[in-house]
Amino acid sequence: MEENQVDTFDEFLGKAKNLVDIAGKKTGQAVELAKLKMNRMQINSEIQKTYEKLGAFVYKFHKSGEENQDLIDICVDEIDSLIAKLNEISDKINELKSAIRCPECGAINDEEAIYCAKCGAKMSPEPKEPEAASIGIIVAEQPSGEQPEQSEQG
């Protein structure tokens, strides 16, 4: 009977250790998620400030009759760069949340989604060829680089 109690106690300790490991991983994910969200807020703030700066430049140039396309291009490039960073962070957040972005409209969907909840587009990392293969369409590349006609298999 003592041996049975020892086995039960060992089993209990093993389960407790697993729970502690899971809790540690979840805590680490929560901390990482909080950092990413804070970073996303800071980048959104930078984007807003850059939009305001761009608007002020455009207004000033319009009122004075001046043109300074180089300065406007710099602001636009800065906004594009910040938006790219924002998208990277959003993708990391979605990865931690087990979510994916629609390849067509950019909406956030559950990782298991087959179609986008917003636009109805097929959710797949490589939308063209895998989609064709999944519905039984044969697509082969011709040596000349031209695509053959697609035919459905019966």
N, CA, C and O atoms as a GROMACS GRO file, in nm:
protein
  616
    1MET      N    1   0.081  -0.119   0.000
    1MET     CA    2   0.000   0.000   0.000
    1MET      C    3   0.086   0.126   0.000
    1MET      O    4   0.052   0.225  -0.064
    2GLU      N    5   0.201   0.122   0.073
    2GLU     CA    6   0.290   0.236   0.075
    2GLU      C    7   0.344   0.266  -0.065
    2GLU      O    8   0.358   0.382  -0.103
    3GLU      N    9   0.374   0.162  -0.139
    3GLU     CA   10   0.426   0.180  -0.276
    3GLU      C   11   0.322   0.251  -0.362
    3GLU      O   12   0.358   0.336  -0.443
    4ASN      N   13   0.196   0.218  -0.348
    4ASN     CA   14   0.088   0.281  -0.422
    4ASN      C   15   0.078   0.429  -0.387
    4ASN      O   16   0.053   0.512  -0.475
    5GLN      N   17   0.099   0.463  -0.260
    5GLN     CA   18   0.095   0.602  -0.217
    5GLN      C   19   0.213   0.680  -0.275
    5GLN      O   20   0.198   0.796  -0.314
    6VAL      N   21   0.328   0.617  -0.281
    6VAL     CA   22   0.447   0.680  -0.338
    6VAL      C   23   0.424   0.707  -0.487
    6VAL      O   24   0.458   0.814  -0.537
    7ASP      N   25   0.366   0.609  -0.557
    7ASP     CA   26   0.337   0.628  -0.700
    7ASP      C   27   0.238   0.742  -0.720
    7ASP      O   28   0.255   0.823  -0.810
    8THR      N   29   0.136   0.747  -0.635
    8THR     CA   30   0.035   0.854  -0.644
    8THR      C   31   0.099   0.989  -0.617
    8THR      O   32   0.071   1.087  -0.686
    9PHE      N   33   0.186   0.993  -0.515
    9PHE     CA   34   0.254   1.118  -0.482
    9PHE      C   35   0.345   1.162  -0.597
    9PHE      O   36   0.349   1.281  -0.630
   10ASP      N   37   0.419   1.068  -0.657
   10ASP     CA   38   0.506   1.099  -0.771
   10ASP      C   39   0.423   1.150  -0.890
   10ASP      O   40   0.463   1.244  -0.959
   11GLU      N   41   0.310   1.087  -0.911
   11GLU     CA   42   0.220   1.130  -1.020
   11GLU      C   43   0.170   1.272  -0.992
   11GLU      O   44   0.164   1.356  -1.082
   12PHE      N   45   0.135   1.298  -0.866
   12PHE     CA   46   0.090   1.432  -0.827
   12PHE      C   47   0.199   1.535  -0.849
   12PHE      O   48   0.173   1.642  -0.904
   13LEU      N   49   0.322   1.503  -0.809
   13LEU     CA   50   0.434   1.595  -0.829
   13LEU      C   51   0.459   1.620  -0.977
   13LEU      O   52   0.489   1.733  -1.017
   14GLY      N   53   0.448   1.516  -1.058
   14GLY     CA   54   0.467   1.531  -1.203
   14GLY      C   55   0.363   1.624  -1.263
   14GLY      O   56   0.394   1.709  -1.346
   15LYS      N   57   0.239   1.606  -1.221
   15LYS     CA   58   0.131   1.693  -1.271
   15LYS      C   59   0.150   1.836  -1.223
   15LYS      O   60   0.126   1.931  -1.298
   16ALA      N   61   0.192   1.852  -1.098
   16ALA     CA   62   0.215   1.986  -1.043
   16ALA      C   63   0.327   2.055  -1.120
   16ALA      O   64   0.318   2.174  -1.151
   17LYS      N   65   0.434   1.980  -1.151
   17LYS     CA   66   0.545   2.037  -1.228
   17LYS      C   67   0.498   2.080  -1.366
   17LYS      O   68   0.535   2.188  -1.414
   18ASN      N   69   0.417   1.998  -1.431
   18ASN     CA   70   0.363   2.034  -1.563
   18ASN      C   71   0.279   2.160  -1.555
   18ASN      O   72   0.289   2.246  -1.643
   19LEU      N   73   0.197   2.173  -1.452
   19LEU     CA   74   0.115   2.292  -1.435
   19LEU      C   75   0.201   2.417  -1.416
   19LEU      O   76   0.172   2.522  -1.472
   20VAL      N   77   0.307   2.404  -1.337
   20VAL     CA   78   0.398   2.516  -1.315
   20VAL      C   79   0.465   2.555  -1.447
   20VAL      O   80   0.479   2.674  -1.476
   21ASP      N   81   0.507   2.457  -1.525
   21ASP     CA   82   0.570   2.485  -1.655
   21ASP      C   83   0.473   2.557  -1.747
   21ASP      O   84   0.510   2.655  -1.813
   22ILE      N   85   0.349   2.509  -1.753
   22ILE     CA   86   0.247   2.573  -1.838
   22ILE      C   87   0.221   2.716  -1.791
   22ILE      O   88   0.213   2.807  -1.872
   23ALA      N   89   0.208   2.734  -1.660
   23ALA     CA   90   0.184   2.868  -1.606
   23ALA      C   91   0.300   2.962  -1.638
   23ALA      O   92   0.279   3.079  -1.671
   24GLY      N   93   0.422   2.910  -1.630
   24GLY     CA   94   0.540   2.991  -1.664
   24GLY      C   95   0.539   3.033  -1.809
   24GLY      O   96   0.571   3.148  -1.840
   25LYS      N   97   0.504   2.942  -1.898
   25LYS     CA   98   0.497   2.974  -2.041
   25LYS      C   99   0.389   3.077  -2.067
   25LYS      O  100   0.411   3.173  -2.142
   26LYS      N  101   0.272   3.060  -2.006
   26LYS     CA  102   0.162   3.154  -2.024
   26LYS      C  103   0.199   3.292  -1.972
   26LYS      O  104   0.165   3.393  -2.033
   27THR      N  105   0.268   3.296  -1.859
   27THR     CA  106   0.310   3.424  -1.802
   27THR      C  107   0.409   3.492  -1.897
   27THR      O  108   0.400   3.612  -1.921
   28GLY      N  109   0.503   3.416  -1.949
   28GLY     CA  110   0.598   3.471  -2.046
   28GLY      C  111   0.527   3.525  -2.169
   28GLY      O  112   0.563   3.632  -2.220
   29GLN      N  113   0.428   3.452  -2.218
   29GLN     CA  114   0.352   3.499  -2.333
   29GLN      C  115   0.275   3.626  -2.300
   29GLN      O  116   0.268   3.718  -2.382
   30ALA      N  117   0.218   3.633  -2.180
   30ALA     CA  118   0.143   3.752  -2.139
   30ALA      C  119   0.234   3.873  -2.131
   30ALA      O  120   0.196   3.983  -2.172
   31VAL      N  121   0.354   3.855  -2.079
   31VAL     CA  122   0.450   3.965  -2.070
   31VAL      C  123   0.491   4.009  -2.211
   31VAL      O  124   0.495   4.129  -2.240
   32GLU      N  125   0.521   3.914  -2.297
   32GLU     CA  126   0.559   3.947  -2.435
   32GLU      C  127   0.444   4.019  -2.507
   32GLU      O  128   0.468   4.116  -2.580
   33LEU      N  129   0.323   3.973  -2.486
   33LEU     CA  130   0.206   4.035  -2.547
   33LEU      C  131   0.189   4.179  -2.498
   33LEU      O  132   0.158   4.269  -2.577
   34ALA      N  133   0.209   4.201  -2.369
   34ALA     CA  134   0.197   4.337  -2.313
   34ALA      C  135   0.304   4.429  -2.372
   34ALA      O  136   0.275   4.545  -2.403
   35LYS      N  137   0.426   4.380  -2.387
   35LYS     CA  138   0.533   4.460  -2.447
   35LYS      C  139   0.500   4.496  -2.592
   35LYS      O  140   0.518   4.610  -2.634
   36LEU      N  141   0.451   4.398  -2.666
   36LEU     CA  142   0.417   4.423  -2.806
   36LEU      C  143   0.303   4.524  -2.818
   36LEU      O  144   0.306   4.611  -2.905
   37LYS      N  145   0.204   4.513  -2.731
   37LYS     CA  146   0.092   4.608  -2.735
   37LYS      C  147   0.139   4.749  -2.701
   37LYS      O  148   0.092   4.846  -2.761
   38MET      N  149   0.230   4.762  -2.605
   38MET     CA  150   0.284   4.893  -2.570
   38MET      C  151   0.362   4.951  -2.687
   38MET      O  152   0.350   5.070  -2.718
   39ASN      N  153   0.441   4.868  -2.752
   39ASN     CA  154   0.518   4.911  -2.869
   39ASN      C  155   0.423   4.954  -2.981
   39ASN      O  156   0.448   5.054  -3.049
   40ARG      N  157   0.314   4.880  -2.999
   40ARG     CA  158   0.215   4.914  -3.101
   40ARG      C  159   0.153   5.050  -3.072
   40ARG      O  160   0.131   5.130  -3.163
   41MET      N  161   0.124   5.077  -2.946
   41MET     CA  162   0.067   5.207  -2.908
   41MET      C  163   0.165   5.321  -2.938
   41MET      O  164   0.126   5.427  -2.986
   42GLN      N  165   0.292   5.299  -2.908
   42GLN     CA  166   0.393   5.401  -2.935
   42GLN      C  167   0.406   5.429  -3.084
   42GLN      O  168   0.418   5.544  -3.125
   43ILE      N  169   0.404   5.324  -3.165
   43ILE     CA  170   0.416   5.342  -3.310
   43ILE      C  171   0.292   5.413  -3.364
   43ILE      O  172   0.302   5.498  -3.452
   44ASN      N  173   0.173   5.377  -3.313
   44ASN     CA  174   0.052   5.448  -3.355
   44ASN      C  175   0.062   5.596  -3.323
   44ASN      O  176   0.020   5.680  -3.403
   45SER      N  177   0.118   5.629  -3.209
   45SER     CA  178   0.137   5.768  -3.170
   45SER      C  179   0.233   5.838  -3.266
   45SER      O  180   0.209   5.952  -3.308
   46GLU      N  181   0.342   5.770  -3.301
   46GLU     CA  182   0.439   5.827  -3.396
   46GLU      C  183   0.375   5.848  -3.533
   46GLU      O  184   0.401   5.948  -3.598
   47ILE      N  185   0.292   5.754  -3.576
   47ILE     CA  186   0.223   5.768  -3.704
   47ILE      C  187   0.132   5.890  -3.701
   47ILE      O  188   0.130   5.970  -3.795
   48GLN      N  189   0.057   5.905  -3.592
   48GLN     CA  190  -0.034   6.020  -3.580
   48GLN      C  191   0.044   6.151  -3.586
   48GLN      O  192   0.002   6.244  -3.654
   49LYS      N  193   0.157   6.158  -3.515
   49LYS     CA  194   0.238   6.280  -3.515
   49LYS      C  195   0.291   6.310  -3.655
   49LYS      O  196   0.297   6.425  -3.697
   50THR      N  197   0.330   6.205  -3.727
   50THR     CA  198   0.384   6.224  -3.862
   50THR      C  199   0.274   6.268  -3.958
   50THR      O  200   0.297   6.352  -4.045
   51TYR      N  201   0.153   6.212  -3.941
   51TYR     CA  202   0.039   6.260  -4.022
   51TYR      C  203   0.015   6.409  -3.996
   51TYR      O  204  -0.008   6.485  -4.090
   52GLU      N  205   0.019   6.448  -3.870
   52GLU     CA  206  -0.002   6.589  -3.836
   52GLU      C  207   0.106   6.676  -3.896
   52GLU      O  208   0.078   6.785  -3.947
   53LYS      N  209   0.231   6.630  -3.889
   53LYS     CA  210   0.342   6.705  -3.947
   53LYS      C  211   0.324   6.719  -4.098
   53LYS      O  212   0.345   6.827  -4.153
   54LEU      N  213   0.286   6.609  -4.164
   54LEU     CA  214   0.262   6.612  -4.308
   54LEU      C  215   0.150   6.711  -4.342
   54LEU      O  216   0.162   6.790  -4.435
   55GLY      N  217   0.041   6.705  -4.265
   55GLY     CA  218  -0.070   6.797  -4.288
   55GLY      C  219  -0.028   6.942  -4.271
   55GLY      O  220  -0.069   7.028  -4.349
   56ALA      N  221   0.053   6.969  -4.170
   56ALA     CA  222   0.101   7.106  -4.147
   56ALA      C  223   0.188   7.153  -4.264
   56ALA      O  224   0.178   7.268  -4.306
   57PHE      N  225   0.274   7.064  -4.315
   57PHE     CA  226   0.357   7.102  -4.429
   57PHE      C  227   0.272   7.131  -4.553
   57PHE      O  228   0.292   7.232  -4.621
   58VAL      N  229   0.179   7.044  -4.580
   58VAL     CA  230   0.093   7.062  -4.698
   58VAL      C  231   0.016   7.194  -4.686
   58VAL      O  232   0.007   7.270  -4.782
   59TYR      N  233  -0.039   7.221  -4.568
   59TYR     CA  234  -0.113   7.345  -4.545
   59TYR      C  235  -0.023   7.466  -4.566
   59TYR      O  236  -0.059   7.561  -4.635
   60LYS      N  237   0.096   7.462  -4.506
   60LYS     CA  238   0.191   7.574  -4.517
   60LYS      C  239   0.230   7.598  -4.663
   60LYS      O  240   0.232   7.712  -4.709
   61PHE      N  241   0.261   7.490  -4.735
   61PHE     CA  242   0.301   7.505  -4.874
   61PHE      C  243   0.186   7.556  -4.960
   61PHE      O  244   0.207   7.637  -5.050
   62HIS      N  245   0.067   7.510  -4.934
   62HIS     CA  246  -0.050   7.554  -5.010
   62HIS      C  247  -0.077   7.703  -4.987
   62HIS      O  248  -0.103   7.778  -5.082
   63LYS      N  249  -0.070   7.746  -4.860
   63LYS     CA  250  -0.096   7.887  -4.826
   63LYS      C  251   0.011   7.980  -4.885
   63LYS      O  252  -0.021   8.090  -4.930
   64SER      N  253   0.136   7.935  -4.884
   64SER     CA  254   0.245   8.022  -4.930
   64SER      C  255   0.270   8.009  -5.080
   64SER      O  256   0.343   8.090  -5.138
   65GLY      N  257   0.210   7.910  -5.143
   65GLY     CA  258   0.232   7.889  -5.285
   65GLY      C  259   0.363   7.817  -5.315
   65GLY      O  260   0.399   7.799  -5.432
   66GLU      N  261   0.433   7.775  -5.212
   66GLU     CA  262   0.558   7.703  -5.230
   66GLU      C  263   0.530   7.557  -5.264
   66GLU      O  264   0.421   7.506  -5.244
   67GLU      N  265   0.634   7.492  -5.318
   67GLU     CA  266   0.628   7.348  -5.338
   67GLU      C  267   0.755   7.288  -5.281
   67GLU      O  268   0.865   7.339  -5.302
   68ASN      N  269   0.738   7.179  -5.207
   68ASN     CA  270   0.853   7.109  -5.153
   68ASN      C  271   0.818   6.960  -5.150
   68ASN      O  272   0.793   6.902  -5.045
   69GLN      N  273   0.817   6.902  -5.267
   69GLN     CA  274   0.779   6.762  -5.280
   69GLN      C  275   0.874   6.670  -5.205
   69GLN      O  276   0.833   6.565  -5.157
   70ASP      N  277   1.001   6.709  -5.195
   70ASP     CA  278   1.099   6.625  -5.124
   70ASP      C  279   1.061   6.610  -4.976
   70ASP      O  280   1.069   6.500  -4.921
   71LEU      N  281   1.020   6.719  -4.913
   71LEU     CA  282   0.982   6.713  -4.772
   71LEU      C  283   0.856   6.629  -4.754
   71LEU      O  284   0.845   6.553  -4.658
   72ILE      N  285   0.762   6.643  -4.844
   72ILE     CA  286   0.639   6.562  -4.838
   72ILE      C  287   0.674   6.415  -4.858
   72ILE      O  288   0.621   6.330  -4.787
   73ASP      N  289   0.761   6.384  -4.954
   73ASP     CA  290   0.802   6.246  -4.978
   73ASP      C  291   0.870   6.184  -4.855
   73ASP      O  292   0.850   6.067  -4.826
   74ILE      N  293   0.949   6.264  -4.784
   74ILE     CA  294   1.015   6.216  -4.663
   74ILE      C  295   0.911   6.177  -4.558
   74ILE      O  296   0.922   6.072  -4.495
   75CYS      N  297   0.810   6.262  -4.541
   75CYS     CA  298   0.704   6.231  -4.444
   75CYS      C  299   0.627   6.106  -4.485
   75CYS      O  300   0.596   6.022  -4.401
   76VAL      N  301   0.595   6.094  -4.613
   76VAL     CA  302   0.521   5.977  -4.662
   76VAL      C  303   0.603   5.850  -4.641
   76VAL      O  304   0.550   5.748  -4.599
   77ASP      N  305   0.733   5.857  -4.671
   77ASP     CA  306   0.820   5.740  -4.650
   77ASP      C  307   0.828   5.703  -4.502
   77ASP      O  308   0.830   5.585  -4.467
   78GLU      N  309   0.832   5.804  -4.416
   78GLU     CA  310   0.837   5.779  -4.272
   78GLU      C  311   0.709   5.710  -4.226
   78GLU      O  312   0.713   5.616  -4.146
   79ILE      N  313   0.595   5.756  -4.276
   79ILE     CA  314   0.466   5.694  -4.241
   79ILE      C  315   0.463   5.550  -4.291
   79ILE      O  316   0.422   5.461  -4.217
   80ASP      N  317   0.505   5.527  -4.414
   80ASP     CA  318   0.507   5.391  -4.469
   80ASP      C  319   0.595   5.298  -4.387
   80ASP      O  320   0.560   5.183  -4.363
   81SER      N  321   0.710   5.349  -4.343
   81SER     CA  322   0.801   5.270  -4.260
   81SER      C  323   0.737   5.236  -4.126
   81SER      O  324   0.746   5.122  -4.078
   82LEU      N  325   0.672   5.333  -4.065
   82LEU     CA  326   0.606   5.309  -3.937
   82LEU      C  327   0.489   5.211  -3.952
   82LEU      O  328   0.468   5.127  -3.864
   83ILE      N  329   0.416   5.222  -4.060
   83ILE     CA  330   0.305   5.129  -4.083
   83ILE      C  331   0.358   4.986  -4.102
   83ILE      O  332   0.297   4.891  -4.055
   84ALA      N  333   0.470   4.973  -4.171
   84ALA     CA  334   0.531   4.840  -4.188
   84ALA      C  335   0.572   4.782  -4.052
   84ALA      O  336   0.549   4.664  -4.025
   85LYS      N  337   0.631   4.866  -3.965
   85LYS     CA  338   0.666   4.820  -3.830
   85LYS      C  339   0.540   4.781  -3.752
   85LYS      O  340   0.539   4.680  -3.681
   86LEU      N  341   0.436   4.862  -3.767
   86LEU     CA  342   0.310   4.834  -3.697
   86LEU      C  343   0.253   4.700  -3.742
   86LEU      O  344   0.204   4.623  -3.659
   87ASN      N  345   0.258   4.673  -3.871
   87ASN     CA  346   0.208   4.545  -3.923
   87ASN      C  347   0.289   4.427  -3.871
   87ASN      O  348   0.234   4.321  -3.840
   88GLU      N  349   0.421   4.444  -3.860
   88GLU     CA  350   0.506   4.338  -3.805
   88GLU      C  351   0.468   4.308  -3.660
   88GLU      O  352   0.456   4.192  -3.620
   89ILE      N  353   0.449   4.413  -3.583
   89ILE     CA  354   0.412   4.396  -3.442
   89ILE      C  355   0.274   4.332  -3.432
   89ILE      O  356   0.253   4.242  -3.351
   90SER      N  357   0.180   4.378  -3.514
   90SER     CA  358   0.045   4.321  -3.512
   90SER      C  359   0.050   4.173  -3.548
   90SER      O  360  -0.023   4.093  -3.489
   91ASP      N  361   0.134   4.137  -3.643
   91ASP     CA  362   0.147   3.995  -3.680
   91ASP      C  363   0.204   3.913  -3.565
   91ASP      O  364   0.160   3.800  -3.542
   92LYS      N  365   0.301   3.969  -3.492
   92LYS     CA  366   0.356   3.899  -3.376
   92LYS      C  367   0.250   3.882  -3.267
   92LYS      O  368   0.240   3.777  -3.204
   93ILE      N  369   0.170   3.986  -3.246
   93ILE     CA  370   0.061   3.979  -3.148
   93ILE      C  371  -0.038   3.871  -3.189
   93ILE      O  372  -0.080   3.789  -3.107
   94ASN      N  373  -0.075   3.872  -3.317
   94ASN     CA  374  -0.169   3.772  -3.366
   94ASN      C  375  -0.114   3.631  -3.354
   94ASN      O  376  -0.188   3.537  -3.327
   95GLU      N  377   0.016   3.617  -3.375
   95GLU     CA  378   0.079   3.486  -3.362
   95GLU      C  379   0.069   3.437  -3.217
   95GLU      O  380   0.039   3.320  -3.192
   96LEU      N  381   0.093   3.528  -3.122
   96LEU     CA  382   0.081   3.491  -2.982
   96LEU      C  383  -0.065   3.459  -2.945
   96LEU      O  384  -0.090   3.375  -2.858
   97LYS      N  385  -0.158   3.525  -3.012
   97LYS     CA  386  -0.300   3.502  -2.985
   97LYS      C  387  -0.357   3.391  -3.072
   97LYS      O  388  -0.477   3.363  -3.065
   98SER      N  389  -0.274   3.327  -3.153
   98SER     CA  390  -0.318   3.224  -3.247
   98SER      C  391  -0.420   3.280  -3.346
   98SER      O  392  -0.525   3.220  -3.370
   99ALA      N  393  -0.387   3.394  -3.402
   99ALA     CA  394  -0.473   3.456  -3.502
   99ALA      C  395  -0.390   3.483  -3.628
   99ALA      O  396  -0.268   3.492  -3.622
  100ILE      N  397  -0.459   3.494  -3.742
  100ILE     CA  398  -0.391   3.522  -3.867
  100ILE      C  399  -0.460   3.638  -3.938
  100ILE      O  400  -0.576   3.668  -3.912
  101ARG      N  401  -0.386   3.702  -4.028
  101ARG     CA  402  -0.437   3.816  -4.103
  101ARG      C  403  -0.483   3.769  -4.241
  101ARG      O  404  -0.415   3.688  -4.305
  102CYS      N  405  -0.598   3.820  -4.285
  102CYS     CA  406  -0.651   3.786  -4.418
  102CYS      C  407  -0.556   3.839  -4.525
  102CYS      O  408  -0.515   3.955  -4.518
  103PRO      N  409  -0.522   3.758  -4.625
  103PRO     CA  410  -0.432   3.805  -4.730
  103PRO      C  411  -0.497   3.908  -4.822
  103PRO      O  412  -0.427   3.981  -4.892
  104GLU      N  413  -0.629   3.916  -4.823
  104GLU     CA  414  -0.700   4.010  -4.910
  104GLU      C  415  -0.728   4.144  -4.843
  104GLU      O  416  -0.692   4.249  -4.896
  105CYS      N  417  -0.795   4.140  -4.725
  105CYS     CA  418  -0.839   4.265  -4.662
  105CYS      C  419  -0.762   4.301  -4.536
  105CYS      O  420  -0.775   4.413  -4.486
  106GLY      N  421  -0.680   4.210  -4.483
  106GLY     CA  422  -0.600   4.237  -4.365
  106GLY      C  423  -0.672   4.218  -4.233
  106GLY      O  424  -0.614   4.244  -4.127
  107ALA      N  425  -0.797   4.173  -4.236
  107ALA     CA  426  -0.873   4.152  -4.112
  107ALA      C  427  -0.812   4.037  -4.031
  107ALA      O  428  -0.752   3.945  -4.087
  108ILE      N  429  -0.829   4.042  -3.900
  108ILE     CA  430  -0.778   3.939  -3.811
  108ILE      C  431  -0.881   3.827  -3.800
  108ILE      O  432  -0.999   3.852  -3.777
  109ASN      N  433  -0.835   3.704  -3.816
  109ASN     CA  434  -0.921   3.587  -3.810
  109ASN      C  435  -0.856   3.482  -3.721
  109ASN      O  436  -0.736   3.484  -3.698
  110ASP      N  437  -0.939   3.389  -3.673
  110ASP     CA  438  -0.888   3.278  -3.594
  110ASP      C  439  -0.795   3.193  -3.680
  110ASP      O  440  -0.815   3.181  -3.801
  111GLU      N  441  -0.695   3.136  -3.619
  111GLU     CA  442  -0.595   3.055  -3.688
  111GLU      C  443  -0.658   2.940  -3.766
  111GLU      O  444  -0.604   2.898  -3.868
  112GLU      N  445  -0.770   2.888  -3.718
  112GLU     CA  446  -0.836   2.775  -3.782
  112GLU      C  447  -0.932   2.816  -3.894
  112GLU      O  448  -0.988   2.730  -3.961
  113ALA      N  449  -0.950   2.947  -3.915
  113ALA     CA  450  -1.047   2.995  -4.015
  113ALA      C  451  -1.008   2.950  -4.155
  113ALA      O  452  -0.891   2.953  -4.192
  114ILE      N  453  -1.107   2.908  -4.231
  114ILE     CA  454  -1.085   2.870  -4.370
  114ILE      C  455  -1.112   2.990  -4.461
  114ILE      O  456  -1.045   3.009  -4.562
  115TYR      N  457  -1.212   3.069  -4.423
  115TYR     CA  458  -1.248   3.190  -4.498
  115TYR      C  459  -1.246   3.310  -4.403
  115TYR      O  460  -1.271   3.295  -4.284
  116CYS      N  461  -1.216   3.426  -4.457
  116CYS     CA  462  -1.212   3.549  -4.379
  116CYS      C  463  -1.354   3.585  -4.332
  116CYS      O  464  -1.449   3.582  -4.410
  117ALA      N  465  -1.366   3.620  -4.205
  117ALA     CA  466  -1.495   3.658  -4.149
  117ALA      C  467  -1.542   3.793  -4.203
  117ALA      O  468  -1.661   3.822  -4.199
  118LYS      N  469  -1.451   3.876  -4.252
  118LYS     CA  470  -1.488   4.009  -4.300
  118LYS      C  471  -1.520   4.010  -4.449
  118LYS      O  472  -1.625   4.060  -4.489
  119CYS      N  473  -1.429   3.955  -4.532
  119CYS     CA  474  -1.447   3.966  -4.677
  119CYS      C  475  -1.480   3.833  -4.746
  119CYS      O  476  -1.519   3.833  -4.863
  120GLY      N  477  -1.464   3.722  -4.676
  120GLY     CA  478  -1.496   3.591  -4.733
  120GLY      C  479  -1.384   3.528  -4.815
  120GLY      O  480  -1.402   3.421  -4.872
  121ALA      N  481  -1.268   3.595  -4.821
  121ALA     CA  482  -1.156   3.541  -4.898
  121ALA      C  483  -1.103   3.413  -4.833
  121ALA      O  484  -1.111   3.397  -4.711
  122LYS      N  485  -1.049   3.324  -4.914
  122LYS     CA  486  -0.989   3.200  -4.863
  122LYS      C  487  -0.866   3.236  -4.781
  122LYS      O  488  -0.782   3.314  -4.824
  123MET      N  489  -0.858   3.177  -4.664
  123MET     CA  490  -0.745   3.203  -4.574
  123MET      C  491  -0.638   3.098  -4.599
  123MET      O  492  -0.649   2.985  -4.554
  124SER      N  493  -0.535   3.137  -4.672
  124SER     CA  494  -0.422   3.046  -4.692
  124SER      C  495  -0.299   3.130  -4.715
  124SER      O  496  -0.307   3.237  -4.776
  125PRO      N  497  -0.182   3.083  -4.667
  125PRO     CA  498  -0.059   3.159  -4.683
  125PRO      C  499  -0.020   3.181  -4.829
  125PRO      O  500   0.029   3.288  -4.864
  126GLU      N  501  -0.042   3.080  -4.913
  126GLU     CA  502  -0.014   3.094  -5.056
  126GLU      C  503  -0.147   3.077  -5.128
  126GLU      O  504  -0.186   2.965  -5.161
  127PRO      N  505  -0.219   3.189  -5.154
  127PRO     CA  506  -0.356   3.180  -5.199
  127PRO      C  507  -0.379   3.117  -5.336
  127PRO      O  508  -0.484   3.055  -5.355
  128LYS      N  509  -0.288   3.128  -5.430
  128LYS     CA  510  -0.318   3.084  -5.565
  128LYS      C  511  -0.303   2.934  -5.587
  128LYS      O  512  -0.402   2.864  -5.605
  129GLU      N  513  -0.180   2.883  -5.584
  129GLU     CA  514  -0.157   2.744  -5.618
  129GLU      C  515  -0.214   2.644  -5.518
  129GLU      O  516  -0.277   2.547  -5.560
  130PRO      N  517  -0.197   2.663  -5.384
  130PRO     CA  518  -0.255   2.566  -5.292
  130PRO      C  519  -0.407   2.560  -5.303
  130PRO      O  520  -0.466   2.453  -5.290
  131GLU      N  521  -0.470   2.675  -5.328
  131GLU     CA  522  -0.615   2.676  -5.342
  131GLU      C  523  -0.656   2.592  -5.462
  131GLU      O  524  -0.751   2.514  -5.454
  132ALA      N  525  -0.585   2.608  -5.572
  132ALA     CA  526  -0.615   2.531  -5.692
  132ALA      C  527  -0.597   2.382  -5.666
  132ALA      O  528  -0.680   2.301  -5.708
  133ALA      N  529  -0.490   2.347  -5.598
  133ALA     CA  530  -0.464   2.206  -5.570
  133ALA      C  531  -0.570   2.148  -5.476
  133ALA      O  532  -0.607   2.032  -5.488
  134SER      N  533  -0.617   2.230  -5.383
  134SER     CA  534  -0.711   2.178  -5.284
  134SER      C  535  -0.848   2.149  -5.343
  134SER      O  536  -0.925   2.073  -5.285
  135ILE      N  537  -0.881   2.208  -5.459
  135ILE     CA  538  -1.011   2.179  -5.520
  135ILE      C  539  -0.996   2.091  -5.644
  135ILE      O  540  -1.090   2.077  -5.722
  136GLY      N  541  -0.880   2.034  -5.661
  136GLY     CA  542  -0.860   1.936  -5.767
  136GLY      C  543  -0.829   1.994  -5.903
  136GLY      O  544  -0.859   1.932  -6.005
  137ILE      N  545  -0.770   2.112  -5.909
  137ILE     CA  546  -0.732   2.171  -6.037
  137ILE      C  547  -0.583   2.146  -6.057
  137ILE      O  548  -0.503   2.168  -5.967
  138ILE      N  549  -0.548   2.100  -6.176
  138ILE     CA  550  -0.408   2.072  -6.206
  138ILE      C  551  -0.347   2.196  -6.268
  138ILE      O  552  -0.397   2.248  -6.367
  139VAL      N  553  -0.236   2.243  -6.208
  139VAL     CA  554  -0.166   2.359  -6.260
  139VAL      C  555  -0.020   2.318  -6.276
  139VAL      O  556   0.047   2.290  -6.177
  140ALA      N  557   0.028   2.315  -6.398
  140ALA     CA  558   0.167   2.279  -6.422
  140ALA      C  559   0.231   2.391  -6.503
  140ALA      O  560   0.167   2.449  -6.591
  141GLU      N  561   0.356   2.420  -6.474
  141GLU     CA  562   0.425   2.526  -6.545
  141GLU      C  563   0.482   2.471  -6.675
  141GLU      O  564   0.545   2.365  -6.677
  142GLN      N  565   0.459   2.544  -6.782
  142GLN     CA  566   0.513   2.505  -6.911
  142GLN      C  567   0.659   2.548  -6.918
  142GLN      O  568   0.698   2.644  -6.853
  143PRO      N  569   0.740   2.477  -6.998
  143PRO     CA  570   0.881   2.514  -7.010
  143PRO      C  571   0.900   2.657  -7.058
  143PRO      O  572   0.998   2.722  -7.021
  144SER      N  573   0.807   2.708  -7.140
  144SER     CA  574   0.821   2.843  -7.192
  144SER      C  575   0.784   2.947  -7.088
  144SER      O  576   0.801   3.067  -7.111
  145GLY      N  577   0.735   2.904  -6.972
  145GLY     CA  578   0.696   2.996  -6.867
  145GLY      C  579   0.548   3.028  -6.871
  145GLY      O  580   0.497   3.094  -6.780
  146GLU      N  581   0.477   2.983  -6.977
  146GLU     CA  582   0.334   3.008  -6.986
  146GLU      C  583   0.260   2.906  -6.903
  146GLU      O  584   0.306   2.793  -6.888
  147GLN      N  585   0.146   2.943  -6.850
  147GLN     CA  586   0.063   2.852  -6.772
  147GLN      C  587  -0.030   2.778  -6.867
  147GLN      O  588  -0.084   2.839  -6.959
  148PRO      N  589  -0.050   2.648  -6.847
  148PRO     CA  590  -0.144   2.573  -6.930
  148PRO      C  591  -0.287   2.605  -6.887
  148PRO      O  592  -0.311   2.667  -6.783
  149GLU      N  593  -0.379   2.562  -6.967
  149GLU     CA  594  -0.519   2.579  -6.927
  149GLU      C  595  -0.544   2.492  -6.808
  149GLU      O  596  -0.489   2.382  -6.796
  150GLN      N  597  -0.629   2.542  -6.717
  150GLN     CA  598  -0.660   2.466  -6.597
  150GLN      C  599  -0.781   2.378  -6.625
  150GLN      O  600  -0.879   2.423  -6.684
  151SER      N  601  -0.772   2.254  -6.581
  151SER     CA  602  -0.886   2.164  -6.600
  151SER      C  603  -0.918   2.099  -6.468
  151SER      O  604  -0.829   2.058  -6.394
  152GLU      N  605  -1.049   2.090  -6.438
  152GLU     CA  606  -1.090   2.029  -6.312
  152GLU      C  607  -1.094   1.878  -6.331
  152GLU      O  608  -1.132   1.826  -6.436
  153GLN      N  609  -1.054   1.810  -6.225
  153GLN     CA  610  -1.062   1.664  -6.228
  153GLN      C  611  -1.200   1.623  -6.184
  153GLN      O  612  -1.256   1.684  -6.093
  154GLY      N  613  -1.258   1.522  -6.246
  154GLY     CA  614  -1.394   1.478  -6.218
  154GLY      C  615  -1.402   1.408  -6.092
  154GLY      O  616  -1.509   1.364  -6.053
   0.00000   0.00000   0.00000
